[in-house]
């Protein structure tokens, strides 16, 4: 019985590859390029972070140089208010027997008052 | 309606205490500058007034809570010194100073946005007042950030 057999000399090779020329560079070059650009970017990024730290230090020192000045001004205002407060207290309560002048706190420290009461009697609210 | 008998308002005449300091305390004129000129002059204030500033802060530290009263004298020195710096800058470098702080005012107080104005200003102050801007603790071998030729951060 005659069977189907390959042709003499075998089959021709199958063409599985496209027959067009390869464009561009070898892929390794592209990979190297991308890595290079990324490295440069990371470098600049790190530099910029370092510069930001320096800028932050510059700003902090600018403020540190001003702190004594601002604090001195605020302290004078605080002392002015406290002296005025004590004067008012003396005027109002000076002749009341058993009245203890001075701080309501059990300490000698200067404590910034949370509320301010002004000198003007007329504008104060009358108790109802 | 409020449950309290008080009127819900802050009345200036009631809340602001205008009593001046007694005459026993020596008078000193407050600096009165706003934030941008102060920021612009801060390094020079720090350069000239370092001793007074440190004296004042040490006094407050050692006063243990009595600082505002006990350190009034040191505080006056601090304010007088800062006023003298601002006065001198106004006298010798008014144009550069004004350009710099107006730039800071417009640039959200970012110092790196105003380097172009800062350079002639620093130079003028150094030439006339002999005060130099030095940022403490700059890493060794690095150009201080305000002197960099091509800084990365510079946009408005």
Contacts between the chains, C-beta under 8 A, distances in Angstrom:
chain1	res1	chain2	res2	distance
A	44	B	152	7.0
A	47	B	152	6.1
A	48	B	152	4.4
A	48	B	153	6.7
A	51	B	145	6.2
A	51	B	148	7.6
A	51	B	151	6.3
A	51	B	152	5.2
A	51	B	153	5.8
A	52	B	153	6.7
A	54	B	135	7.5
A	54	B	138	7.0
A	54	B	142	7.7
A	54	B	144	7.6
A	54	B	145	3.8
A	55	B	111	6.9
A	55	B	112	5.5
A	55	B	145	5.7
A	55	B	153	6.4
A	57	B	135	6.1
A	57	B	137	6.6
A	57	B	138	7.5
A	57	B	145	7.8
A	58	B	111	5.9
A	58	B	135	5.2
A	58	B	145	5.7
A	58	B	146	6.5
A	59	B	111	6.5
A	61	B	42	8.0
A	61	B	43	7.4
A	61	B	46	7.2
A	61	B	135	5.8
A	61	B	136	6.0
A	62	B	39	5.7
A	62	B	42	4.2
A	62	B	43	6.4
A	62	B	111	7.2
A	63	B	42	7.3
A	64	B	46	7.4
A	65	B	42	4.5
A	65	B	43	6.3
A	65	B	45	5.5
A	65	B	46	3.0
A	65	B	53	7.2
A	66	B	38	5.7
A	66	B	39	7.6
A	66	B	42	5.0
A	66	B	45	6.8
A	66	B	46	8.0
A	67	B	53	7.9
A	67	B	57	7.7
A	68	B	49	7.7
A	68	B	52	7.5
A	68	B	53	4.0
A	68	B	56	4.8
A	68	B	57	5.8
A	68	B	75	7.9
A	68	B	78	4.8
A	69	B	31	6.4
A	69	B	38	7.7
A	69	B	45	6.7
A	69	B	49	7.9
A	69	B	53	7.6
A	69	B	78	5.7
A	69	B	79	6.4
A	69	B	82	4.7
A	71	B	56	7.7
A	71	B	60	7.4
A	71	B	75	7.6
A	72	B	56	6.3
A	72	B	71	7.9
A	72	B	74	7.7
A	72	B	75	3.3
A	72	B	76	7.3
A	72	B	78	4.7
A	72	B	79	5.4
A	73	B	30	5.6
A	73	B	31	7.0
A	73	B	75	7.8
A	73	B	79	6.5
A	75	B	67	6.9
A	75	B	68	4.0
A	75	B	71	7.0
A	75	B	72	7.1
A	75	B	75	5.6
A	76	B	21	7.0
A	76	B	28	7.6
A	76	B	30	8.0
A	76	B	68	8.0
A	76	B	72	6.7
A	76	B	75	6.3
A	78	B	68	5.1
A	79	B	21	7.2
A	79	B	25	7.7
A	79	B	68	5.2
A	79	B	69	5.7
A	79	B	72	6.5
A	80	B	17	7.9
A	80	B	19	6.9
A	80	B	20	6.9
A	80	B	21	4.7
A	81	B	17	5.5
A	81	B	19	7.9
A	82	B	68	8.0
A	82	B	69	8.0
A	83	B	19	7.7
A	83	B	21	6.8
A	83	B	22	6.1
A	84	B	17	5.5
A	84	B	19	3.6
A	85	B	17	7.9
A	87	B	19	7.3
A	107	B	65	7.4
A	108	B	65	7.2
A	108	B	66	6.6
A	109	B	64	7.5
A	109	B	65	3.2
A	109	B	66	6.5
A	110	B	65	6.3
A	110	B	66	6.0
A	110	B	67	7.0
A	110	B	68	4.7
A	110	B	69	6.1
A	116	B	15	5.6
A	116	B	16	7.8
A	116	B	17	6.0
A	117	B	14	7.9
A	117	B	15	8.0
A	118	B	13	6.8
A	118	B	14	4.7
A	118	B	15	5.6
A	118	B	16	6.3
A	118	B	17	5.4
A	119	B	17	6.3
A	119	B	18	7.7
A	119	B	19	6.4
A	120	B	13	5.5
A	120	B	14	6.2
A	123	B	11	6.2
A	123	B	13	5.2
A	123	B	14	4.9
A	124	B	14	6.5
A	125	B	5	7.6
A	125	B	6	6.2
A	125	B	7	7.1
A	128	B	5	5.5
